């Protein structure tokens, strides 16, 4: 059996996130996950949301480890992972009624964040739900000293990355017809933003 990469953070946060998704995705059928990472979230959420099909994705350089975890631990409703870079013009899934991403917006550049929302606006069906998990600013203010230090580390590594302000995220989402419905307070100074696609 292949030794798989393991994220302590994923292991800690998967239950609080699932508590939100159990309601948010209760009547969903197909969920596109953007940036599935180690696959721990995908395996856990798909196993506990057996009524839907979970579609994991990742950049090509990370795909092999994700594929290995899904082969070892995935159930029937967890699809084989597809390559996805938010900048690519054609995405691997053409239609979904839900999407999820965790800890990705602060890794992307702002242009990539805008690409993410604009592409989702095309593939998400009417009344679709999009859930975004991670640390964020509120009007430029950090929610904890840890988030401030994390943001500094991100920007030292890549000046185009860094924690995003919920105000900016919400504004960009609205431009693409995605309206913030809930802002959930989760452990360790993280949030889960729940957007709903407005009727056309």
Steps between C-alpha positions, in 0.01 A plus 500: 500500500634842401592742779274799445564866585313602813376840616439547873293810421270301270454239769408766758263702286318231300233443767406870555487552122286190453254630761431793264504297180244250633245780478642706213529198269199307629316523168801517268594236242844592361772684693814630329790532745769746391847426636443165674855483637567181695147374435416466870206738465373333184503153656335615823232719344406251228469222759265711712301647211415178325207648308729711279796452265823670603733617221854572632753705301858614537788646302691241296808494725292392802268259324688172559476516881135600483426212263676256734289604800175475306594155372584383853225668700231632267146369469272455202379860496854648494618548144855463373676840525531728199766758418386854566682832500252785544667686212425231242227588253318164510426340835470122539138514615249700297212514747454469877246613756762552771869580543743497792851624560715512813811706571557599137408867460799619704736286289373642170575841357206740490471451123466126560232561762308700240549217250358258754180698545452575131540134397272380778233741382497311169484143629281540808131441443221726623479518880835321532692519829870589529676449835842658565702410811804680634638800689393849390526870587212724602550850356875449514499380860640162598282273709797374702876553545551156345324607182711816487820294523369253243422782259849643540654159430288455186598840361868444571481178301285646221403870496193422287352270765362580844182503705202651318253749640146365523376833363709453182401136465133583541520783246671279242251219560209739451643611165463138392151452640604323821347649814631446852230320697687396816832582663570213738743538790716186521780402740856638486388841365378357170177572315277312262336732249185360342398657169186434296472563129236761430222419252586605145 
